[in-house]
Amino acid sequence: MASLNSLVEVDSIEFAVIVDNEVDPISPVVHPGVQYKGRLPEVKLSPIPPGQGRGGALAEIPMHATAVKGDVRHTLLFDTGPTEDSFEANAKRLPIDLAMVERIHLSHWHRDHSGGMLRAIRMIQDAKAKSAPTANKVVVDLHPDRPDFRGFALAPDKIFSLEADPSFDEMSNAGAEVATNAAAHTVLDDMFLISGSIPRVTEYEGGLRAAMRYESSTGQWRSDELISDERLVMCNLKGKYDEGLVVFTGCSHAGVVNVSKHAVELGGSAPLYAVIGGYHLADATPEKMQSSADDLKKLSPQVMIPGHCTGWRFKQLLEQQMPGSLVPCFVGARFTLSSVIEA
């Protein structure tokens, strides 16, 4: 199993939120270790071509993340959002430097995270061809256990099916190099670590309620609440105060506490510094939210950047229990995590 022994310390981590289901260009960030761009005075205004929408807020949270160590920079795209059009519109309007993307990480097989994949691959390959015609293909890092379809049981005899995720062949034909990995591994000069399946250790994080999976081999739907193909990404941030592990999570179907605990397990002695992404507590019971907040607090993260499926109730609870750690996460926001800057 990959561990912190093979994960190098990085000087800073820069990331931008390409698609999310919230916008807030007004709220400030008060944490001294987080540099934040994307508020109203910094938003670049430009005419919208006829026939084009504005992009903006949609569910799920693809992020463009760059780890920096000295003069070396490596960039990873974390998920691609629910639709091709939303990814393209927002990537162009932010704008995002797609030519720098070396790897796409799919957090788990759900269409709302993979829906923009084929357009993202083509856009990245086009950008690479223009900036460096001899550049390598973008690598798409995937869990090998791709379901035929996923959905939800609305009633015992009623299944709501999501669209199928792009296939391995479709991604390859779009121009990507497909890499399947079920085990933890490091990538991009060991600046990023991608986990394998996330162990379930808490009693209250039971997965995604009513989740189902269709098996073409049997022609049947079966329960799939664990979403066992979900994987986290993490970096080890060097800092004046030993900042530690920065964790990116797609939906935390495994449970945000299980995600965080597994990152700490992979990280050895490094402290947990930041947890970024979807915590999937928007529909949680008050008891589950309280247990999650209590256990996260025990792990002592310094920065919490919860995204799309977290829900306002849990964000409020985090701010109450860990004052000053909560950072607004909205589409269009750009962050830099580095050593805490003294006043």
N, C-alpha and C positions, 0 to 999 in steps of 0.2 A: 504494500500500500504506500502510495506517495505520502510524504509528510513534509513538515517544515524543513527537514534536513536538506531537501532539494529545492525549496522555495526561497529565492533570494530576497533580501530586503530591497525595497524600492524607496526612492526619495520622495516621490509624490504620486498621487493618482488623480487623474482628471477624468471626469465623465459628464456626459450630457444626456438628458432624458428626451428621447425622440418622440415617443407616444405615451400618453397616460390619460386617465379619465378626469383629471382635474387641472385647472389653471389658476395661478395666483401670482401675478407679477407685482404684487404690492407688499406682501409680508416680508419683513427683514429676517436675516439669519444672525443670531447673536453669538453662536459658538465661535471662539477665536481661532479654532483650528480648521475652519471651513471657509474657503473663499467661494463666493456665490455670485454668478452673473446670470442675467435674464430678467431682472426687474424692469419696470416700465421705462425708466430713463435710458436703458441700454438696449431696448428692443429696436431693431432696425426695421423701419417702415418702407415698404416697397409696393408698387402697383401689383394687383393680382391680374394675371392674364385672363382674357375672356374665356369663360367655360371652365375655369378652374375653381375648386373650392378652397377654403382657407386652411384645410388640414385641421390641426388643433387637437382637441381632447377626444380620446377614445379609450376603451379599456385596454389593459395590459401595458407593459412598461419596458419596451426595448431601450437599451442604453449603449452609448458609444463610450468605451472606457479605455484610457491610455495610462499605462504604468511607465514611470520615468525613473531611470537610474543613471546619474551622470548625464552623458550625452546620448544615451540609448533610450529610445522610445518604442514601445510596442502597443498596438491597439487591437482590441477585441470588441466585437459587437455582441451584446448580450440580448438574445431574442430579437424578433423582427416585427412584433405587433400583430394585430388581427387581420389586416388587409394590406394588399399591395399598394393601393392608392394612398392610404394613410401614411405608410412608411415613406413613399416617394415624396408626397407633398410636404411632410414635416422635415424630412432629411434635406430637401432643397431649400426650404424657407428658414431653417435655423442659421446657417447651413452647416452640414456635417461633412468633414473631409473623408469621404468614403475611400479614396485611394489609399489611405493609411491603414485600412482594416485588413488585418492578416488572418483573422480567425473569427468565425461566427459560432457562438455557443448557444445551443438550444437547451433551455433549462429543463423542459419536459415536453412530451408529446401532447399538446393541446393546440387546436387550430388558432385560438386567439393569441398564441405566442409564436406560431409558425406561419401564420397566414401571409405575412409579408416576405417570406423567405426567398421565393424565386425572383421577385423583383429586386430584392436587396442584393442577391448574388449578381444579377445582371448589371445593376447600377455600380456595384463595387468593381466588377471586371471591366466595365466601360471606363470607369475613373482610372483604374490602374493602367489600362491601355493608353490613355491620353497622357498620363504623367510619366510612366515608365513602361514602354511596350514589352520589355523582357521580364516584367514582374511575375512572380509566381501566382498561381491560382489562389484564391481565397479558400481556406480550409473550413469546412463545416463540421463541427464537433458534435456528434449525436450519440445518444444512448441507442444501442442496437435493437432494443425491444420496442419497435414501432408498432402501435396498435393499428388494426384495420380502420376502426372508427372508435371514437369515444363519445360518451353522452351521459345523460342523467335519467334516472327513473323518477318520473313525475307521479306515477302511480304503478301498482303492481303490473298492470298490462299496458302501460304507456311510457315509451322511451323517447326522450328528446335527443337526437343525434347531432353532434357537431359535424362540420365538414371534415373530410379526411385530411390529415397532414400531408404536405408534399412528400412524395416517395423519394427513396435514395436515387433512383434513376432520374427523376425529374430534377433533382438538385445537381446531379452530375451533368445532365444535359444543359442546364442553365449556365454551366461554366465553373462549378465548384469542384474541389477535391473533397470527397466525402470520407470522413474518419469516424469510425464507430468505437466508442470506449465505454465499457461498463464499470471500469475500475478507476480509482483516483489516479491522476497523472498531472504533471506540470507541462506548461506550454510556453512558447515565446520567451526563450532564454530563461526559463524557470521563474518568470515574473508573475505568472498566474498559475494557480492550482485549481483544477476541476475535480470535483469529488466523484465518487461512485454513488450508489444508492445510499440514501441517508437513513441511518438506524433510527428506529422508533423507541425511545427510552422513557418518555413521559406517559403517564396514565391518561391524561386528558386530551392529547392530540391524536385523534383517531383517524385523520385523513379527511378526504373530501366526501361529505355526506351524499349518498345516493349516486355516486359516480359509477358509471357502467362502461363496459368495453365489449365491442363486437368481435367475435371470432369467425372469420370467413370459413375456417376449416370445419366448424360445427354448425354454422348458420345461427348461432345463438349469442345473446347478450349475457354477460356475467358481471358480477360485482367487481369493482376496481377502485375501491375507496383509498387504497394506499398510494396510488400513483407512484409506484416504486422506481420508475425511471427518472424521477426528479433529481437534479444535481445542482449543487451550488458552485460558485466561483469565488476564490478569495486571493488576496494579495497580503503581503507582510510589509506594512508601512514602517519605515525607519523614522524615528523621531527623537526629539530632544528629551521627551518624557517617556520613551519606549512605547510609542503609540500602539503597534501591534497589528492584529488581523482585521482586514477590511473584507466584509463578506457581502457578496451580491446574491440575492435570492429572487427567483421568479415569482412564485405564488406561495411558497411555504406550505404546500399541501401536506408536507411531512410534519408541519408545525414549526413556527419560527423559533421556538426554544430548542426543538430537536435539531434544526438547522444550525443554530448557534453553538449548541453543545458539540455537534459533529465537527464544526470548524475548529473549535478549541481542541478537540481530540486530535485532529490532523495537525494542528499547529503546535503541539507539544507544550512548551512552557510559555509561549507567547500569549499575551493578554488579548482579549477581544476588544477591538477599538470601535468598529462601526458595523452596523447591519443595514443594508440598503436594498430596497425592493418591496415586493408585496408580502405582507404578513398574513393575509387571508383571515382576518378576524372581524370583518364587517358584519357577518351574520352569526358571530359567536355568542354564546350565553354569557351573562355577566360573570359567572363563576369561572368559565374558561379564560375570559379576558383577564380576570384578576390573577389567576394562577400563572398565566403567561407573563404578565407584568412583574409579578413577584420573582419568577425564576429568571427572567431577563435581568432584573436588577441585581440578582446574586452574581451574574456573570460580569457585571460592572462595565458594560460598553459605555464609551464616552460620547458617541455620536449615533443617533437613531434617525434614519432617513426612510420612513415608511411610505410606500407607494400605493398603487391603485386599489387593491382589494383589502387594504388594512382597515378602513372605516374610521369615521371621525370619533367614534366613542373610544376606540383604543388609543388613538392619537392623544385624545384628551387625558386618558388615564396615564399614558407614558409621561406626559408633561407634568402631571401631578406627582408621580412617583419618582421621576428622574428629571427634576427641573433643569432646564438649559441644554439637555441632550437632544431634544427633538429639533429636526431641521426640516423645513417645508420641502416637499418633493413634488414638482409639477412639470408638465410638459414644457419644454423650452429652457428649463433650468440647466445651468452649467456649474459644476462644482470642481473645486480643487481641494484635496485633502493633503495636508502636509504638517510639519511640526507646528505646534501651537506657537503663535506669534505673540511675544510679550508686548504689552503696551509701553 
